[in-house]
């Protein structure tokens, strides 16, 4: 039995395996949806083949036999597609997509239980074999490589062996004598012969690669390119690949070596790219070389972020002490040196904090890339047609946000397909294209990220929403009549609210959009909705870029200090008693022709009065759809604050999102902006 250390080591290896496989399966999903749309895209087929080959090899190394078996059979299917012996049909795509789903299930089993036992793969293996059996019943295409006569193959191998040996010698000579026309002709003839002979016998990869090298030589010979180290490195790399293909044919009778990297090298040469770019083309995505990225356990990043948070707190404390010492010992050398050292520490801490935050940032594309497959499956299930357009996939956000935002986005996309996009026949009657459009986008706005989902479907019925809200006792008829459309749209985020007349398998199980609202609130974000009947609906989610360290506005209420997240603050205004009046027993102020509801923090948090002046401050928070004013006694200033959890006992404290420690050691509560919006 392995000891504890061996088990821990195995666990680390499996964790690495799961992380790598998850990335591969996400990419596989994206590629399969693209393959279904584009048909026999050869480059795409090669990419999918590479993914399955990697999954097969890595899982076999760790003895995950079931995932290896399924990946192996799917790889066999891809090989036939790649070689043109099988077409990308709906039957083939169904098997490939089902296989991808099963691989995800197997990976989930490995993640949870460190085994892939207990999940069947035999049915999918049988489906693949059924598809492959059709090849035996189908006459070969004219373009298919025929069986090669043994004697003919022997002559080919002998000739190509001599040509490859001569090529290496001539290429080395060419680097020394780049102006020798006879040498150019000799190399060109050798490549031309290899291209023709391999093409005649159906060895398409060797033929394609020789043709590409021939094109480079032709440009060199005609003076349209100059021979330099870049070109020579590239040609020698191509020669190495030709040798590997030759070895494949000699030992196994078929080509197995992938030529994608070599083709990329030739393309780089033809485009005149620099040496470093040619090396990148040669290296390819899976080659050995300089390591540019490494995997780091997320727990370590979390621990590092916690330590940086503590460093920021102590930095703030030191800055405050430095200010006090500077005042007391103004002009003295010790105060000046301390001020210089503190300033340097402040700068280094800020840089370290920024770098650590960047290490936690990941592109939203990691979440977005799952959705083309989702839209495809939803459309098939509902009989609808829709195209997903994605924008801003490179926008980066904290890894924690990425992990939490996936489910709300899935729910919104399901709603867009089920409740938004009409059936093709209905769209045609309305003068719309048969295919609906769903737009998923992300963009950065200051310290926040905006993620939106927009469709060109039927939109929402304001009257139906009002009726449903009245039926459920959420509104009185009078309140409903006074509401504008924007306020009505946002009623759909109330708990249990749904306008669906029946539950479908597409949009879910009768659960309303309050799930989205709740999850977004947990991330200190906000969600808004806008809709035009007959034109479509747009939902926007606004989230902080990071959840650990934020810029905050420190305000005073009585003797207590509170922090308002600065990303939610629009402005702060000073008001007197005459500026505040009541509407239906609620305090409001008029701010540039708009009525702004108020929330008094002293009443909300039961803070004793402290000789309050007549004039107060109103901190305006919210989004463009809804704003609220927080009434406070004074504005202390802007600070960088580290968010701390309140712990189990105080976790459910109303209107409080967390706490922080200021430079003087005082604990300040952080205001929950989203909950404040509901209190006004």
NUMI-216001 format. One line per 10 residues: number of its first residue (from 1); for each residue x, y, z of C-alpha. Coordinates in Angstrom, 1 decimal, decimal comma. Layout:
% residues N
NUM	X/Y/Z ~ ...
END
This chain:
% residues 680
1	0,0/0,0/0,0 ~ 1,4/3,4/-0,9 ~ 2,4/5,6/2,0 ~ 0,9/9,1/2,8 ~ 3,6/10,9/0,9 ~ 3,1/8,8/-2,3 ~ -0,7/9,4/-2,1 ~ -0,1/13,1/-1,8 ~ 2,2/13,1/-4,8 ~ -0,4/11,1/-6,8
11	-3,1/13,5/-5,8 ~ -1,0/16,5/-7,1 ~ -0,4/14,7/-10,4 ~ -4,1/14,0/-10,8 ~ -5,0/17,6/-9,9 ~ -2,6/18,7/-12,7 ~ -4,2/16,2/-15,0 ~ -7,7/17,5/-14,3 ~ -6,7/21,1/-14,8 ~ -5,1/20,3/-18,2
21	-8,0/18,0/-19,3 ~ -10,5/20,7/-18,4 ~ -8,8/23,2/-20,7 ~ -8,6/20,6/-23,5 ~ -12,3/19,7/-23,2 ~ -13,3/23,3/-23,2 ~ -11,4/23,8/-26,4 ~ -12,8/20,5/-27,8 ~ -16,4/21,8/-27,3 ~ -15,6/25,0/-29,1
31	-13,9/23,2/-32,0 ~ -16,7/20,7/-32,4 ~ -19,3/23,4/-32,7 ~ -17,1/25,2/-35,3 ~ -16,6/21,9/-37,2 ~ -20,3/21,4/-37,4 ~ -20,7/24,8/-38,9 ~ -17,8/24,7/-41,3 ~ -17,8/21,0/-42,3 ~ -14,5/19,4/-43,3
41	-12,1/22,2/-42,2 ~ -8,8/20,3/-42,4 ~ -6,9/22,5/-39,9 ~ -9,8/22,2/-37,4 ~ -9,9/18,4/-37,8 ~ -6,1/18,3/-37,0 ~ -6,6/20,4/-33,9 ~ -9,4/18,1/-32,7 ~ -7,3/15,1/-33,4 ~ -4,4/16,6/-31,4
51	-6,7/17,2/-28,4 ~ -8,0/13,6/-28,4 ~ -4,5/12,2/-28,9 ~ -3,3/14,2/-25,9 ~ -6,3/13,1/-23,7 ~ -5,7/9,5/-24,7 ~ -1,9/9,6/-24,0 ~ -2,2/11,4/-20,7 ~ -5,1/9,4/-19,3 ~ -3,3/6,2/-20,3
61	-0,2/7,2/-18,4 ~ -2,3/7,6/-15,2 ~ -4,2/4,3/-15,9 ~ -7,6/6,0/-16,4 ~ -8,6/3,2/-18,8 ~ -12,2/4,3/-19,6 ~ -11,3/7,8/-20,6 ~ -8,4/6,5/-22,6 ~ -10,6/4,0/-24,4 ~ -13,2/6,6/-25,4
71	-10,6/9,1/-26,4 ~ -8,8/6,4/-28,5 ~ -12,0/5,5/-30,4 ~ -12,9/9,1/-31,0 ~ -9,4/9,7/-32,3 ~ -9,9/6,8/-34,7 ~ -13,1/8,5/-36,0 ~ -11,2/11,8/-36,4 ~ -8,4/10,1/-38,3 ~ -11,0/8,9/-40,9
81	-12,5/12,4/-41,1 ~ -9,0/14,0/-41,4 ~ -8,0/11,6/-44,2 ~ -11,2/12,3/-46,1 ~ -12,6/8,8/-45,9 ~ -15,6/9,9/-43,8 ~ -17,7/13,0/-44,1 ~ -18,7/15,4/-41,4 ~ -22,4/14,4/-41,2 ~ -25,0/14,9/-38,5
91	-24,6/11,3/-37,3 ~ -20,8/11,9/-36,9 ~ -21,3/15,2/-35,1 ~ -23,8/13,6/-32,7 ~ -21,4/10,9/-31,7 ~ -18,5/13,4/-31,3 ~ -20,5/15,8/-29,2 ~ -21,9/12,9/-27,1 ~ -18,3/11,7/-26,7 ~ -17,1/15,1/-25,5
101	-20,0/15,2/-22,9 ~ -19,0/11,7/-21,7 ~ -15,4/12,7/-21,4 ~ -16,5/15,6/-19,2 ~ -18,4/13,2/-17,1 ~ -15,4/11,0/-16,7 ~ -13,3/13,9/-15,8 ~ -15,8/15,0/-13,2 ~ -15,6/11,5/-11,7 ~ -11,8/11,7/-11,6
111	-11,9/15,1/-10,0 ~ -14,2/14,0/-7,2 ~ -13,2/10,3/-6,6 ~ -9,8/10,0/-8,4 ~ -11,2/7,2/-10,6 ~ -13,0/6,9/-13,9 ~ -14,8/3,7/-12,9 ~ -18,6/3,6/-12,8 ~ -19,3/5,6/-16,0 ~ -20,2/3,6/-19,0
121	-18,4/4,3/-22,4 ~ -19,3/1,1/-24,2 ~ -22,3/2,6/-25,9 ~ -20,3/5,4/-27,4 ~ -17,5/3,1/-28,4 ~ -20,1/0,9/-30,2 ~ -21,5/4,1/-31,9 ~ -18,0/4,9/-33,2 ~ -17,5/1,4/-34,4 ~ -20,8/1,5/-36,3
131	-19,7/4,6/-38,1 ~ -16,4/3,1/-39,0 ~ -18,1/-0,1/-40,3 ~ -19,7/2,0/-42,9 ~ -16,3/2,6/-44,4 ~ -16,0/-1,1/-45,2 ~ -19,3/-0,9/-47,1 ~ -18,5/2,3/-49,0 ~ -16,4/2,3/-52,1 ~ -13,2/4,4/-51,7
141	-13,2/7,9/-53,2 ~ -11,0/8,7/-56,2 ~ -8,8/10,9/-54,0 ~ -8,2/8,2/-51,4 ~ -4,7/6,8/-51,1 ~ -4,6/3,4/-52,8 ~ -2,7/0,4/-51,6 ~ 0,9/0,8/-52,8 ~ 2,7/-2,0/-54,6 ~ 5,5/-3,4/-52,5
151	8,1/-3,0/-55,2 ~ 6,9/0,5/-56,1 ~ 7,1/1,5/-52,4 ~ 10,6/0,1/-52,1 ~ 11,8/2,1/-55,1 ~ 10,1/5,2/-53,6 ~ 11,8/4,8/-50,3 ~ 15,2/4,2/-51,8 ~ 14,9/7,3/-54,0 ~ 13,6/9,6/-51,3
161	16,3/8,4/-48,8 ~ 18,9/9,5/-51,3 ~ 17,2/12,8/-52,0 ~ 16,8/13,6/-48,3 ~ 20,5/12,9/-47,6 ~ 21,5/15,1/-50,5 ~ 19,1/17,8/-49,4 ~ 20,8/18,1/-46,0 ~ 24,2/18,4/-47,6 ~ 23,1/20,9/-50,2
171	21,3/23,1/-47,7 ~ 24,4/23,4/-45,6 ~ 26,4/24,3/-48,7 ~ 23,8/26,9/-49,7 ~ 24,2/28,8/-46,5 ~ 27,9/29,2/-47,4 ~ 27,2/29,9/-51,1 ~ 23,8/31,6/-51,3 ~ 24,5/33,0/-54,8 ~ 25,2/29,6/-56,5
181	22,4/29,0/-59,1 ~ 23,4/25,4/-59,7 ~ 23,0/24,6/-56,0 ~ 19,6/26,2/-56,0 ~ 18,5/24,1/-59,0 ~ 19,8/20,9/-57,3 ~ 17,8/21,6/-54,2 ~ 14,7/22,6/-56,1 ~ 14,8/19,5/-58,3 ~ 15,1/17,3/-55,2
191	12,1/18,9/-53,5 ~ 10,1/18,8/-56,8 ~ 10,8/15,0/-57,1 ~ 9,8/14,3/-53,5 ~ 6,6/16,3/-54,0 ~ 5,7/14,4/-57,2 ~ 6,6/10,9/-56,1 ~ 4,9/11,2/-52,7 ~ 1,8/12,8/-54,2 ~ 1,5/10,0/-56,8
201	1,6/7,3/-54,1 ~ -1,0/9,3/-51,9 ~ 1,4/10,4/-49,2 ~ -0,3/13,8/-49,0 ~ 1,5/15,3/-46,0 ~ 5,0/14,7/-47,5 ~ 3,8/16,1/-50,8 ~ 2,3/19,2/-49,2 ~ 5,4/19,9/-47,1 ~ 7,8/19,5/-50,1
211	5,6/21,8/-52,1 ~ 5,8/24,5/-49,4 ~ 9,6/24,2/-49,2 ~ 9,7/24,3/-53,0 ~ 7,9/27,6/-52,9 ~ 10,4/29,1/-50,5 ~ 13,3/27,9/-52,8 ~ 11,6/29,3/-55,8 ~ 11,5/32,8/-54,2 ~ 15,1/32,5/-53,1
221	16,1/31,5/-56,6 ~ 14,3/34,4/-58,2 ~ 15,7/36,9/-55,7 ~ 12,4/37,7/-54,1 ~ 13,8/36,4/-50,8 ~ 17,3/36,6/-49,4 ~ 19,1/33,7/-47,8 ~ 19,8/34,3/-44,1 ~ 19,8/32,4/-40,8 ~ 16,0/32,7/-40,5
231	15,5/30,9/-43,8 ~ 18,1/28,3/-43,2 ~ 16,8/27,4/-39,8 ~ 13,3/27,1/-41,2 ~ 14,3/24,9/-44,2 ~ 16,3/22,6/-41,9 ~ 13,3/22,3/-39,6 ~ 11,2/21,3/-42,6 ~ 13,8/18,8/-43,6 ~ 13,6/17,2/-40,1
241	9,8/16,8/-40,5 ~ 10,3/15,3/-44,0 ~ 12,6/12,7/-42,4 ~ 10,0/11,9/-39,7 ~ 7,4/11,4/-42,4 ~ 9,8/9,2/-44,3 ~ 10,4/7,1/-41,2 ~ 6,6/6,8/-40,7 ~ 6,1/5,4/-44,2 ~ 9,1/3,1/-44,0
251	8,1/1,6/-40,6 ~ 4,3/1,7/-40,7 ~ 3,3/2,3/-44,3 ~ 1,5/5,5/-43,5 ~ 2,1/9,1/-42,5 ~ 1,6/9,8/-38,7 ~ 3,7/12,9/-38,0 ~ 1,8/16,1/-37,9 ~ 3,1/18,8/-40,3 ~ 1,2/21,7/-38,8
261	4,3/23,2/-37,1 ~ 6,5/22,8/-40,3 ~ 3,8/24,4/-42,4 ~ 3,7/27,3/-39,9 ~ 7,4/27,6/-40,2 ~ 7,2/27,9/-44,0 ~ 4,4/30,5/-43,8 ~ 6,5/32,5/-41,3 ~ 9,4/32,5/-43,8 ~ 7,2/33,5/-46,7
271	5,9/36,4/-44,7 ~ 9,4/37,5/-43,8 ~ 9,0/37,2/-40,1 ~ 11,9/37,6/-37,7 ~ 14,0/34,8/-36,3 ~ 12,1/34,7/-33,0 ~ 8,8/34,4/-34,7 ~ 10,1/31,6/-36,9 ~ 11,2/29,8/-33,7 ~ 7,8/30,3/-32,3
281	6,3/28,8/-35,4 ~ 8,7/25,9/-35,1 ~ 8,0/25,4/-31,4 ~ 4,3/25,2/-31,8 ~ 1,8/25,0/-28,9 ~ 3,1/21,7/-27,5 ~ 6,8/21,8/-28,2 ~ 9,5/21,8/-25,6 ~ 11,5/25,0/-25,1 ~ 11,5/28,0/-22,9
291	8,7/27,7/-20,4 ~ 6,5/30,8/-20,7 ~ 3,7/29,6/-18,3 ~ 3,4/27,4/-15,3 ~ 0,5/26,0/-13,4 ~ 0,0/27,3/-9,9 ~ -2,5/25,9/-7,4 ~ -5,3/28,4/-6,8 ~ -4,9/27,9/-3,1 ~ -1,4/29,3/-3,3
301	-2,6/32,3/-5,2 ~ -5,3/32,9/-2,5 ~ -2,7/32,6/0,2 ~ -0,4/35,0/-1,7 ~ -3,3/37,4/-2,0 ~ -4,1/37,2/1,7 ~ -0,4/38,0/2,5 ~ -0,5/41,0/0,1 ~ -3,7/42,1/1,8 ~ -1,9/42,0/5,2
311	1,0/43,9/3,7 ~ -1,3/46,6/2,4 ~ -2,9/46,9/5,9 ~ 0,5/47,3/7,5 ~ 1,6/49,7/4,8 ~ -1,4/51,9/5,5 ~ -0,6/51,8/9,2 ~ 3,0/52,7/8,5 ~ 1,9/55,6/6,3 ~ -0,3/57,0/9,1
321	2,5/56,7/11,7 ~ 4,9/58,3/9,2 ~ 2,5/61,3/9,0 ~ 2,4/61,6/12,7 ~ 6,1/61,4/13,1 ~ 6,7/63,8/10,3 ~ 4,5/66,3/12,0 ~ 6,2/65,9/15,4 ~ 9,8/65,9/14,1 ~ 9,4/68,1/11,1
331	12,7/69,1/9,5 ~ 14,8/66,5/11,4 ~ 16,9/64,0/9,5 ~ 15,2/60,9/11,0 ~ 11,8/62,1/9,8 ~ 13,1/62,8/6,3 ~ 14,7/59,4/6,0 ~ 11,7/57,6/7,4 ~ 9,5/59,5/4,9 ~ 11,8/58,4/2,0
341	11,8/54,8/3,1 ~ 8,0/54,8/3,6 ~ 7,4/56,3/0,2 ~ 9,6/53,6/-1,4 ~ 7,8/50,8/0,5 ~ 4,5/52,3/-0,5 ~ 5,5/52,2/-4,2 ~ 6,8/48,6/-3,9 ~ 3,7/47,4/-2,1 ~ 1,5/48,9/-4,8
351	3,5/47,2/-7,5 ~ 3,5/43,9/-5,8 ~ -0,2/44,2/-5,2 ~ -0,9/45,0/-8,8 ~ 1,2/42,0/-10,0 ~ -0,5/39,6/-7,7 ~ -3,9/40,8/-8,8 ~ -2,8/40,3/-12,4 ~ -1,8/36,7/-11,7 ~ -5,4/36,0/-10,6
361	-6,9/37,6/-13,7 ~ -8,1/35,3/-16,4 ~ -9,9/36,2/-19,7 ~ -13,7/35,8/-19,7 ~ -13,3/33,8/-22,8 ~ -12,7/30,8/-20,5 ~ -16,4/31,0/-19,7 ~ -17,6/32,3/-23,0 ~ -16,1/29,5/-25,0 ~ -18,5/27,0/-23,5
371	-21,6/28,8/-24,9 ~ -21,5/28,1/-28,6 ~ -22,0/24,4/-27,8 ~ -24,8/25,4/-25,3 ~ -26,6/27,5/-27,9 ~ -26,3/24,7/-30,5 ~ -27,8/22,1/-28,1 ~ -30,6/24,4/-27,0 ~ -31,6/25,2/-30,6 ~ -31,7/21,5/-31,5
381	-33,8/20,7/-28,4 ~ -36,3/23,6/-29,1 ~ -36,4/23,5/-32,9 ~ -35,1/27,1/-33,1 ~ -32,2/28,6/-35,1 ~ -29,8/31,0/-33,4 ~ -26,3/32,3/-34,0 ~ -24,1/33,3/-31,0 ~ -21,8/36,3/-31,5 ~ -19,1/36,8/-28,8
391	-17,1/40,0/-28,2 ~ -14,5/41,0/-25,7 ~ -13,4/37,4/-24,8 ~ -9,9/38,8/-23,9 ~ -11,3/41,0/-21,1 ~ -9,8/39,9/-17,9 ~ -11,4/39,5/-14,5 ~ -10,5/37,8/-11,1 ~ -10,5/34,0/-11,2 ~ -13,1/33,9/-8,4
401	-15,5/36,1/-10,4 ~ -15,0/33,8/-13,4 ~ -15,8/30,7/-11,3 ~ -19,0/32,2/-9,9 ~ -20,4/34,0/-13,0 ~ -20,7/30,8/-15,2 ~ -24,1/29,6/-13,9 ~ -25,9/33,0/-14,1 ~ -24,7/33,3/-17,7 ~ -25,9/29,8/-18,6
411	-29,3/30,7/-17,1 ~ -29,5/34,0/-19,1 ~ -28,5/32,2/-22,4 ~ -31,1/29,5/-21,8 ~ -33,7/32,3/-21,3 ~ -32,6/34,0/-24,4 ~ -33,1/30,9/-26,5 ~ -36,3/29,7/-24,8 ~ -38,2/32,9/-24,1 ~ -36,5/35,4/-26,5
421	-35,7/33,8/-29,9 ~ -38,9/32,9/-31,8 ~ -39,3/29,8/-34,0 ~ -38,0/30,2/-37,5 ~ -41,5/30,2/-39,1 ~ -42,7/32,9/-36,6 ~ -39,6/35,0/-37,3 ~ -40,2/34,9/-41,1 ~ -43,8/36,1/-40,6 ~ -42,5/39,0/-38,5
431	-40,0/39,9/-41,3 ~ -37,0/38,7/-39,3 ~ -34,3/36,4/-40,5 ~ -35,0/32,7/-39,7 ~ -31,8/32,6/-37,6 ~ -32,0/34,6/-34,4 ~ -29,0/36,5/-33,1 ~ -27,6/36,3/-29,5 ~ -24,8/38,7/-28,7 ~ -22,6/38,0/-25,7
441	-20,1/40,7/-24,8 ~ -17,7/41,8/-22,2 ~ -15,9/45,1/-21,6 ~ -14,0/46,9/-18,8 ~ -15,5/50,1/-17,3 ~ -13,0/51,5/-14,8 ~ -12,7/49,1/-11,9 ~ -15,7/47,0/-13,1 ~ -16,4/44,6/-15,9 ~ -19,6/44,7/-17,9
451	-21,0/41,4/-19,3 ~ -24,0/41,6/-21,5 ~ -26,4/39,2/-23,2 ~ -28,5/40,7/-26,0 ~ -31,0/38,9/-28,3 ~ -33,1/40,0/-31,2 ~ -36,2/38,0/-30,1 ~ -39,7/38,8/-29,1 ~ -38,8/41,1/-26,1 ~ -40,8/41,3/-22,9
461	-44,4/42,2/-22,3 ~ -44,6/44,9/-19,6 ~ -48,3/44,4/-19,1 ~ -47,8/40,7/-18,6 ~ -45,1/41,3/-16,0 ~ -47,3/43,8/-14,1 ~ -50,2/41,3/-14,1 ~ -48,0/38,5/-12,8 ~ -46,5/40,8/-10,1 ~ -50,0/41,8/-8,9
471	-51,2/38,2/-8,9 ~ -48,3/37,2/-6,7 ~ -48,9/40,1/-4,3 ~ -45,6/41,8/-5,1 ~ -47,3/45,0/-6,2 ~ -50,6/46,8/-5,8 ~ -52,4/47,9/-9,0 ~ -51,7/51,6/-8,1 ~ -48,0/50,9/-7,7 ~ -47,9/49,1/-11,0
481	-49,5/52,0/-12,8 ~ -46,9/54,4/-11,5 ~ -44,0/52,3/-12,6 ~ -42,0/53,1/-15,8 ~ -40,9/50,3/-18,1 ~ -37,3/50,1/-16,8 ~ -38,6/49,5/-13,3 ~ -41,1/46,9/-14,5 ~ -38,4/45,0/-16,4 ~ -36,4/44,6/-13,2
491	-39,3/42,9/-11,4 ~ -38,3/39,7/-13,1 ~ -35,3/39,5/-10,7 ~ -37,6/39,2/-7,7 ~ -37,6/35,7/-5,9 ~ -39,9/33,2/-7,5 ~ -41,0/35,6/-10,3 ~ -41,5/34,0/-13,7 ~ -43,6/34,9/-16,7 ~ -43,3/31,5/-18,3
501	-46,7/29,8/-18,9 ~ -45,0/26,4/-18,9 ~ -41,7/24,9/-17,7 ~ -39,5/23,6/-20,5 ~ -36,3/21,5/-20,6 ~ -34,6/24,4/-22,3 ~ -34,9/27,3/-19,9 ~ -34,9/25,2/-16,7 ~ -37,2/24,0/-14,0 ~ -39,5/27,0/-13,3
511	-36,7/28,9/-11,5 ~ -36,8/32,6/-12,1 ~ -34,1/35,1/-12,8 ~ -33,7/35,8/-9,1 ~ -31,0/33,1/-9,2 ~ -29,0/35,3/-11,5 ~ -29,7/38,4/-9,2 ~ -28,7/36,5/-6,1 ~ -25,4/35,1/-7,5 ~ -24,4/38,5/-8,9
521	-25,1/40,2/-5,6 ~ -22,8/37,7/-3,8 ~ -20,0/39,1/-6,1 ~ -20,9/42,7/-5,1 ~ -22,2/43,2/-8,6 ~ -25,4/44,5/-10,1 ~ -27,7/43,3/-12,9 ~ -30,0/45,3/-15,1 ~ -32,5/44,5/-17,9 ~ -33,9/46,4/-20,8
531	-36,3/45,2/-23,4 ~ -38,2/46,4/-26,5 ~ -41,3/44,3/-27,4 ~ -40,8/42,7/-30,7 ~ -37,2/43,8/-30,9 ~ -35,3/41,9/-28,2 ~ -33,9/42,0/-24,7 ~ -30,6/43,0/-23,2 ~ -29,3/42,0/-19,7 ~ -26,1/43,6/-18,4
541	-24,1/42,4/-15,4 ~ -21,6/44,7/-13,7 ~ -19,0/43,1/-11,5 ~ -15,8/44,3/-9,7 ~ -12,6/43,2/-11,4 ~ -11,2/41,8/-8,1 ~ -12,9/40,8/-4,9 ~ -9,9/41,1/-2,5 ~ -8,7/44,7/-2,5 ~ -10,8/47,7/-3,5
551	-10,8/51,5/-3,6 ~ -13,3/52,8/-1,0 ~ -14,8/56,0/0,1 ~ -14,5/56,3/3,9 ~ -17,5/58,1/5,4 ~ -18,3/59,1/9,0 ~ -21,7/58,4/10,7 ~ -21,7/59,7/14,3 ~ -18,4/58,4/15,7 ~ -18,4/55,3/13,4
561	-16,6/55,0/10,1 ~ -17,9/53,0/7,1 ~ -16,5/52,2/3,6 ~ -18,5/52,6/0,4 ~ -17,0/50,8/-2,6 ~ -15,8/53,6/-4,8 ~ -16,7/51,7/-8,0 ~ -20,4/52,2/-7,1 ~ -20,1/55,9/-6,1 ~ -21,3/58,4/-8,7
571	-20,8/61,6/-6,7 ~ -21,2/63,2/-3,3 ~ -23,2/66,4/-2,6 ~ -23,7/68,5/0,5 ~ -27,3/69,1/1,5 ~ -29,1/71,1/4,2 ~ -32,4/70,4/6,0 ~ -34,4/72,3/3,4 ~ -33,1/70,1/0,6 ~ -34,7/67,0/2,0
581	-38,4/66,3/1,7 ~ -40,8/63,3/1,9 ~ -42,8/61,4/-0,7 ~ -45,1/58,8/0,8 ~ -43,2/58,9/4,0 ~ -39,8/58,3/2,3 ~ -37,0/60,9/2,3 ~ -35,8/62,1/-1,1 ~ -33,9/65,0/-2,6 ~ -34,1/66,5/-6,0
591	-30,8/66,1/-7,9 ~ -30,7/67,7/-11,3 ~ -34,3/67,2/-12,2 ~ -34,4/63,6/-10,8 ~ -35,8/62,5/-7,5 ~ -33,3/60,5/-5,5 ~ -34,5/58,2/-2,6 ~ -32,3/58,4/0,5 ~ -31,1/55,9/3,1 ~ -29,9/57,2/6,5
601	-27,0/55,1/7,7 ~ -27,3/56,3/11,3 ~ -30,9/54,9/11,4 ~ -30,0/51,7/9,5 ~ -27,0/50,9/11,7 ~ -28,5/52,4/14,9 ~ -25,6/54,8/15,4 ~ -26,1/57,4/18,2 ~ -26,1/61,0/17,2 ~ -22,9/63,0/17,8
611	-23,6/66,7/17,8 ~ -24,6/66,6/14,1 ~ -24,3/69,7/12,0 ~ -27,3/71,1/10,1 ~ -25,7/70,2/6,8 ~ -25,0/66,6/5,8 ~ -23,5/64,7/2,8 ~ -25,4/62,5/0,4 ~ -23,2/59,8/-1,3 ~ -24,9/58,9/-4,6
621	-24,5/55,2/-5,4 ~ -25,9/52,8/-8,0 ~ -26,1/52,3/-11,8 ~ -27,5/54,2/-14,7 ~ -30,8/52,4/-14,1 ~ -31,2/53,0/-10,4 ~ -29,6/55,3/-7,9 ~ -29,8/55,8/-4,2 ~ -28,4/58,5/-1,8 ~ -26,6/57,5/1,4
631	-26,9/60,2/4,1 ~ -23,7/60,5/6,1 ~ -22,2/63,1/8,5 ~ -18,8/63,6/6,8 ~ -16,5/62,4/4,0 ~ -13,2/61,2/5,4 ~ -11,4/60,4/2,2 ~ -10,5/57,7/-0,4 ~ -8,5/54,7/0,7 ~ -7,4/51,3/-0,6
641	-9,1/48,7/1,6 ~ -8,6/45,0/2,0 ~ -11,9/43,2/2,3 ~ -12,2/40,8/5,2 ~ -14,9/38,2/5,9 ~ -17,2/38,9/8,8 ~ -17,1/35,3/10,0 ~ -20,0/33,0/10,7 ~ -21,7/35,0/13,5 ~ -21,9/38,2/11,5
651	-22,1/36,9/8,0 ~ -25,8/37,6/7,5 ~ -25,6/41,2/8,9 ~ -28,0/43,3/6,8 ~ -26,5/45,8/4,3 ~ -22,9/44,9/5,2 ~ -20,6/43,2/2,7 ~ -17,5/42,8/4,8 ~ -15,0/44,6/6,9 ~ -11,6/46,2/6,7
661	-8,8/47,4/9,0 ~ -7,7/51,0/8,6 ~ -4,2/52,3/9,1 ~ -4,9/53,4/12,7 ~ -6,1/49,8/13,5 ~ -9,8/50,7/13,6 ~ -12,2/48,1/12,0 ~ -14,6/49,6/9,5 ~ -17,6/47,9/8,0 ~ -18,0/47,9/4,2
671	-21,4/48,9/2,9 ~ -23,3/46,4/0,7 ~ -24,3/48,6/-2,2 ~ -26,8/46,1/-3,8 ~ -28,7/45,7/-0,5 ~ -28,8/49,5/-0,1 ~ -30,5/49,7/-3,4 ~ -33,4/47,6/-2,1 ~ -33,8/49,6/1,1 ~ -34,6/53,0/-0,5
END
